[in-house]
Amino acid sequence: MRVPMKDAIDALARREAGLRQGLTSSQLSMIAIGGAIGTGLFLGSGFAISLAGPSVLLSYAVGALIALLLMGALAEMTAAHPGAGSFGVQAERYLGPFAGFLIRYAYLAGNILAVGTEVTAVAIYMRMWLPHVPGLVWIVGFSAALISVNASSVTLFGWVEYAFSAVKIAAIVAFVVLGGIWVFGSAAARADGAGLHLYFDHGGFFPHGVWGMWVAVIVAIFSYFSIEMIAVAAAEAADPGQAVVRAFKVTLARLVMFYLATLAVMLAVAPWTQAGTGESPFVTVIRVLHVAGAASEVNVVVLVAALSAMNSQLYAASRMLFALSRAGFAPALFGRLTRRGVPAYALGVAAMGTCLAALLYVASPDTAFPVMISVATCGAIVTWLMIFLTHLAFHRQTARVIGGFRMWGAPWTSLLGAALLAAILVTTLFTAAFRLTLLAGMPFLVLLGLGYLIRRRTNRRHGLSLR
């Protein structure tokens, strides 16, 4: 086996030169947390609970396992090629040009749709205070504000995201601590019927069977989607290789603790049958706790969480379209940078998710959120699946550790991750709530393949690169 030539992958990465290296490792970690702790936890968890009941704890544990394997694969590849672009560059180098093309567009589509999911959640949260104001007003207003932040500079984006994520983390810790104290140390909780017995009431731990638990893993994957943003943002970090490895070591632990601890408290405070997507389950739990005024304060937190995730996803989508342009897979216009190093035209396309969200929300406010999750999930699963496949190819072509970090158990860990994701993707076909995942996603992937073939044929005709 041979070690891949460093200059080969660096040559691919040089096409993405020009981005400012203004992010620290702590900001990098917060960006990943900012994307992954958003609507998936604060609103999507209610959807997941309605599918699985208390067994949703196992659903999110399975999702966390897949996320852990993915982060390890990304950390190893990024440590080996620091500053060499994102997983799109790595897929192009180790799997071929079409793989680099496909993973970038799948990720771009997933993030654009995820942006729409977050801003849809914003409109839902604002109903609590101003139910008579059309949700479209909030979608347009908050979208404009976050687009302005992203258009300013990566440094401002990093600090805004850091602040947003700090608020979310503090709120989650407070929720878990106060909720735990109330459940286990309060006579009022026992009088209200709270406690661990709620894990087994209303149909038992698996009220919808093992199948319900497995289907909820789809929501868990969507919830953890954006942790891979560490690799995307690494190109704008001061020390990409070390920053990604450090962020990997802290991000997953925080995410697993936040998700599982929060869900454990939530399920012990109120019956799982009260979960849904009409409001955040956090707000529902606070109502049960009878804390005066706290429901409104929690709604502020979940609003910040949605804005934070939306902010991160706008960033990720714009950088991926920038990378596609520099690789020759999208119009050159999207590869242009402002004087502050921001791909402004690419950012404009990334914001299209807000337009789709606005249309869906106007058409059907009550079903817009589940539909957006269902469609966005295809991009997330395909992206993660291809990252695992890239890591497997990386291992086949690498004879030794070349970055100072090796994923434990690789390449078997990536085989396991890929198998689980493939099973989840197949599951969507047999689940009414997620049937759109493949029904909408597969034609999109086929169109991408046709687009790639047409582009390659055009390049051949003009004697250009066959990349």
C-alpha positions in Angstrom: 0.0 0.0 0.0 1.2 3.5 -0.6 0.8 6.8 1.2 -1.2 9.2 -1.1 0.9 12.0 -2.4 0.3 15.1 -0.3 0.7 17.4 -3.2 -2.1 15.6 -5.1 -4.8 16.5 -2.5 -3.2 19.9 -1.8 -3.5 20.7 -5.5 -7.2 20.0 -5.3 -7.6 22.1 -2.2 -5.7 25.1 -3.6 -8.7 25.8 -5.8 -10.6 26.9 -2.6 -7.9 29.4 -1.6 -9.0 32.9 -0.5 -11.1 32.1 2.5 -10.0 33.9 5.7 -8.5 31.8 8.5 -10.4 33.5 11.3 -11.8 30.7 13.4 -10.4 29.3 16.6 -10.7 25.7 17.7 -13.2 26.7 20.4 -15.3 28.5 17.8 -15.0 25.4 15.5 -16.4 23.2 18.2 -19.2 25.7 18.9 -20.1 25.8 15.2 -20.5 22.1 15.2 -22.6 22.2 18.4 -24.5 25.1 17.0 -25.6 23.2 13.9 -26.3 20.0 15.7 -28.2 21.4 18.8 -31.0 23.2 17.1 -34.5 22.3 15.9 -33.6 18.6 15.9 -33.4 18.7 19.7 -35.8 21.5 20.6 -38.6 20.6 18.2 -37.7 17.5 16.3 -37.3 15.5 19.6 -41.1 15.9 20.0 -41.6 14.3 16.6 -39.2 11.5 17.5 -40.9 10.9 20.8 -44.3 10.6 19.1 -42.8 7.9 16.8 -40.9 5.9 19.5 -42.2 6.8 22.9 -39.7 6.4 25.7 -37.5 4.1 23.5 -36.5 7.3 21.8 -33.5 7.2 24.2 -32.2 4.2 22.2 -33.0 5.9 18.9 -30.7 8.9 19.9 -28.1 6.5 21.3 -27.9 4.7 17.9 -27.7 8.1 16.2 -24.9 9.1 18.5 -23.0 6.0 17.7 -23.1 6.7 14.0 -22.2 10.3 14.7 -19.2 9.2 16.8 -17.9 6.9 14.0 -18.4 9.7 11.5 -16.5 12.3 13.5 -13.6 9.9 14.0 -13.4 9.3 10.2 -13.4 13.0 9.5 -10.9 13.8 12.2 -8.5 11.2 10.8 -8.7 12.5 7.3 -8.5 16.1 8.2 -5.5 15.5 10.5 -3.8 13.8 7.6 -4.5 16.7 5.2 -4.9 19.9 7.3 -6.1 22.8 5.4 -6.8 20.7 2.4 -10.5 21.5 2.1 -13.5 19.7 3.3 -14.7 16.1 2.8 -15.6 17.1 -0.8 -11.9 17.4 -1.7 -11.2 14.2 0.1 -13.9 12.3 -1.8 -12.7 13.7 -5.1 -9.1 12.5 -4.3 -9.9 9.1 -2.9 -13.1 8.1 -4.7 -12.9 10.1 -7.9 -14.3 13.3 -9.4 -18.0 12.1 -9.6 -17.9 11.3 -5.8 -16.6 14.7 -5.1 -19.3 16.2 -7.2 -22.1 14.1 -5.7 -21.2 14.5 -2.0 -20.8 18.3 -2.3 -24.2 18.7 -4.0 -25.9 16.3 -1.6 -24.5 18.3 1.3 -25.5 21.6 -0.3 -29.0 20.4 -0.8 -29.3 19.0 2.7 -28.1 22.2 4.3 -30.3 24.5 2.1 -33.3 22.4 3.1 -32.2 22.3 6.8 -32.0 26.1 6.7 -35.7 26.0 5.7 -36.4 23.6 8.6 -34.9 25.9 11.2 -36.7 29.0 10.0 -40.0 27.1 9.9 -39.4 26.2 13.5 -38.8 29.9 14.2 -42.3 30.7 12.9 -43.7 28.0 15.1 -42.0 29.3 18.2 -43.2 32.9 17.6 -46.8 31.7 17.6 -46.5 31.5 21.4 -46.2 35.3 21.8 -47.9 36.7 18.7 -50.2 34.0 17.3 -52.0 36.4 15.0 -48.9 37.6 13.2 -48.4 35.6 10.0 -45.4 33.2 10.2 -44.1 34.6 6.9 -43.2 37.8 8.7 -40.8 36.0 11.0 -39.4 33.8 8.3 -38.4 36.9 6.2 -37.3 39.0 9.1 -35.0 36.5 10.8 -33.6 35.2 7.5 -32.6 38.7 6.5 -30.8 39.2 9.9 -28.8 36.0 9.7 -27.9 36.5 6.0 -26.4 39.9 7.0 -24.3 38.2 9.7 -22.9 35.7 7.3 -22.3 38.3 4.6 -20.2 40.4 7.0 -17.1 38.2 7.8 -16.2 34.8 9.0 -14.9 36.4 12.3 -18.3 38.0 13.1 -20.0 34.7 12.1 -17.8 32.8 14.5 -18.4 35.1 17.4 -22.2 35.2 16.9 -22.3 31.4 16.6 -20.2 31.1 19.7 -22.6 33.3 21.7 -25.7 31.5 20.3 -24.2 28.1 21.3 -23.2 29.3 24.7 -26.8 30.3 25.4 -28.1 26.9 24.3 -25.6 25.0 26.3 -26.3 27.0 29.5 -30.1 26.5 29.0 -29.8 22.7 28.4 -27.6 22.3 31.5 -30.1 24.3 33.6 -33.0 22.3 32.2 -31.4 19.0 33.0 -30.3 20.0 36.5 -33.6 21.7 37.5 -35.7 19.0 35.8 -33.8 16.2 37.5 -34.1 17.9 40.9 -37.8 18.3 40.4 -38.4 14.7 39.3 -36.3 13.0 42.0 -36.5 15.4 44.9 -39.9 17.1 44.8 -43.2 16.0 46.5 -45.0 18.2 43.9 -43.5 16.0 41.1 -44.9 12.9 42.7 -48.2 14.5 43.2 -48.3 15.5 39.5 -47.4 11.9 38.5 -43.9 12.6 37.3 -41.1 10.0 37.7 -39.4 7.1 36.0 -42.6 5.1 35.8 -43.6 7.3 32.9 -41.0 5.4 30.9 -43.3 2.4 31.1 -46.8 3.9 31.3 -48.9 4.5 28.2 -47.9 1.4 26.3 -44.6 0.6 27.9 -41.0 1.5 26.9 -41.7 0.4 23.3 -45.3 1.6 22.7 -44.8 1.4 18.9 -42.5 -1.6 19.0 -38.9 -1.9 18.0 -39.9 -0.6 14.6 -41.0 2.7 16.1 -37.7 3.0 17.9 -35.8 2.3 14.7 -37.8 4.8 12.7 -37.0 7.5 15.2 -33.3 7.0 14.5 -34.0 8.9 11.2 -35.0 12.0 13.2 -31.9 11.4 15.4 -29.7 11.4 12.3 -31.3 14.7 11.2 -30.7 16.1 14.7 -27.0 15.3 14.7 -26.6 16.5 11.1 -24.1 19.5 11.0 -21.5 17.9 13.2 -19.6 17.3 10.0 -19.5 21.1 9.7 -16.2 20.9 11.6 -14.5 19.6 8.5 -16.1 22.4 6.3 -15.1 25.1 8.7 -11.6 23.8 9.1 -10.5 25.6 6.0 -11.1 28.8 7.9 -9.4 27.8 11.1 -5.9 29.0 12.1 -4.6 25.4 12.7 -7.0 23.1 10.8 -5.5 19.7 11.7 -5.2 20.3 15.4 -8.4 22.3 15.6 -10.5 19.4 14.1 -9.0 16.8 16.4 -9.5 18.9 19.5 -13.1 19.7 18.4 -13.8 16.0 17.8 -12.8 15.1 21.3 -15.2 17.5 23.0 -18.1 17.9 20.6 -19.4 14.3 20.6 -19.3 14.0 24.4 -21.2 17.2 24.8 -23.8 16.3 22.1 -24.5 12.8 23.6 -24.8 14.2 27.1 -27.1 17.0 26.0 -29.4 14.9 23.9 -29.7 11.8 26.1 -29.8 13.7 29.4 -32.4 16.1 28.1 -34.6 13.4 26.7 -34.3 11.4 29.9 -35.5 14.3 32.0 -38.2 15.2 29.5 -39.7 11.7 29.5 -39.7 11.6 33.3 -41.5 14.9 33.7 -44.4 14.6 31.3 -46.1 11.6 29.5 -44.6 11.0 26.1 -48.1 11.1 24.6 -48.0 14.9 25.0 -45.1 15.3 22.5 -45.7 16.6 19.1 -44.6 19.4 16.8 -47.1 22.1 17.8 -44.6 23.6 20.2 -41.2 22.6 21.6 -41.4 19.7 24.1 -39.1 21.9 26.3 -41.9 24.4 26.6 -44.4 21.6 27.3 -42.2 20.3 30.1 -41.8 23.8 31.6 -45.6 24.2 31.6 -45.9 20.9 33.6 -43.4 22.2 36.1 -45.7 25.2 36.8 -42.8 27.7 36.9 -44.3 31.2 36.5 -43.1 32.9 33.3 -40.5 30.2 32.6 -42.3 28.9 29.5 -41.8 32.2 27.8 -38.1 32.2 28.8 -37.6 28.7 27.5 -39.2 29.7 24.2 -36.6 32.4 23.9 -33.9 29.7 24.2 -35.4 27.4 21.6 -35.8 30.4 19.3 -32.1 31.2 19.8 -31.3 27.5 19.1 -33.1 27.5 15.8 -31.4 30.8 14.8 -28.0 29.3 15.7 -28.5 26.2 13.7 -29.8 28.2 10.8 -26.8 30.5 11.0 -24.4 27.5 10.9 -26.2 25.9 8.0 -26.2 29.1 5.9 -22.4 29.1 6.5 -22.0 25.5 5.5 -24.1 25.7 2.4 -22.4 28.8 1.1 -18.9 27.3 1.6 -19.9 24.1 -0.1 -21.3 25.9 -3.2 -18.1 28.0 -3.2 -16.1 24.7 -3.2 -18.2 23.4 -6.1 -17.6 26.5 -8.1 -13.8 26.4 -7.5 -13.8 22.7 -8.5 -15.6 23.6 -11.8 -18.8 21.9 -10.8 -20.9 25.1 -10.5 -20.8 28.6 -12.3 -17.7 30.6 -11.6 -19.8 33.4 -10.1 -20.3 31.4 -6.9 -16.5 31.1 -6.4 -16.1 34.8 -6.1 -15.2 36.3 -2.7 -15.9 39.8 -1.3 -13.0 41.9 0.1 -13.8 40.3 3.5 -13.4 36.8 2.1 -17.1 35.9 2.0 -18.6 34.0 -1.0 -21.6 36.4 -1.2 -23.2 34.9 -4.3 -23.0 31.4 -2.9 -24.6 32.7 0.3 -27.5 34.1 -1.8 -28.2 30.6 -3.1 -27.8 29.1 0.4 -30.6 31.4 1.5 -33.0 29.8 -1.0 -34.0 27.3 1.7 -35.8 30.1 3.5 -37.9 30.7 0.3 -38.9 27.1 0.2 -39.8 27.2 3.8 -41.9 30.3 3.3 -43.8 28.6 0.5 -44.4 25.4 2.5 -45.4 27.3 5.6 -48.0 29.4 3.7 -49.4 26.3 2.0 -49.6 24.2 5.2 -48.3 25.6 8.5 -49.1 22.5 10.5 -47.3 20.0 8.2 -44.4 22.2 6.9 -41.9 21.1 9.6 -42.3 17.3 9.2 -42.2 17.6 5.4 -39.0 19.7 5.6 -37.3 17.2 7.9 -38.3 14.3 5.6 -36.9 16.0 2.4 -33.7 17.3 4.1 -32.8 14.0 5.6 -31.8 12.4 2.2 -29.0 14.9 1.8 -27.8 14.3 5.3 -27.8 10.5 5.0 -26.1 10.5 1.6 -23.4 12.9 2.8 -22.6 10.8 5.8 -22.7 7.6 3.8 -20.2 9.0 1.3 -17.9 10.3 4.1 -17.7 6.7 5.4 -17.0 5.4 1.9 -14.3 8.0 1.5 -12.7 7.0 4.8 -12.7 3.4 3.6 -10.9 4.4 0.4 -8.5 6.5 2.5 -7.5 3.5 4.5 -7.0 1.3 1.5 -4.6 3.9 0.0 -2.8 4.8 3.2 -0.1 2.5 4.6 0.6 4.3 7.9 -0.7 7.1 10.2 0.1 10.4 8.4 -1.7 12.9 10.6 -1.0 11.8 14.2 -4.6 10.6 14.7 -6.1 7.2 13.9 -9.7 6.3 14.4 -10.1 3.4 16.7 -11.2 0.2 15.0 -10.9 1.6 11.5 -11.8 0.6 8.9 -14.4 -1.6 10.5 -15.9 1.4 12.2 -16.6 3.0 8.9 -18.1 -0.2 7.5 -20.5 -0.3 10.5 -21.4 3.3 10.0 -22.1 2.8 6.3 -24.2 -0.3 6.9 -26.3 1.5 9.5 -26.9 4.5 7.3 -27.8 2.3 4.3 -30.4 0.4 6.5 -31.8 3.8 7.7 -32.1 5.0 4.1 -34.0 1.8 3.1 -36.3 2.2 6.1 -37.6 5.6 4.9 -39.3 3.8 2.0 -41.5 1.8 4.5 -42.3 4.8 6.7 -45.1 7.1 5.8 -43.6 10.1 7.6 -40.3 9.8 5.7 -41.3 8.4 2.3 -40.5 11.7 0.7 -36.9 11.2 1.8 -36.2 8.8 -1.1 -39.1 9.7 -3.3 -37.8 13.3 -3.6 -34.1 12.5 -3.0 -33.5 9.7 -5.5 -34.7 11.7 -8.5 -32.5 14.6 -7.4 -29.5 12.3 -7.2 -30.3 10.9 -10.6 -30.5 14.4 -12.0 -27.1 15.1 -10.4 -25.6 12.1 -12.2 -27.0 13.2 -15.5 -25.7 16.7 -14.9 -22.3 15.4 -14.3 -22.3 13.3 -17.5 -23.5 16.3 -19.6 -20.8 18.5 -18.1 -18.1 15.9 -18.7 -19.2 15.5 -22.3 -19.2 19.2 -22.9 -15.7 19.5 -21.5 -14.5 16.7 -23.8 -16.0 18.5 -26.8 -14.1 21.7 -25.8 -10.9 19.9 -24.9 -11.1 20.8 -21.2 -10.4 18.7 -18.1 -12.5 15.6 -17.7 -12.7 16.0 -14.0 
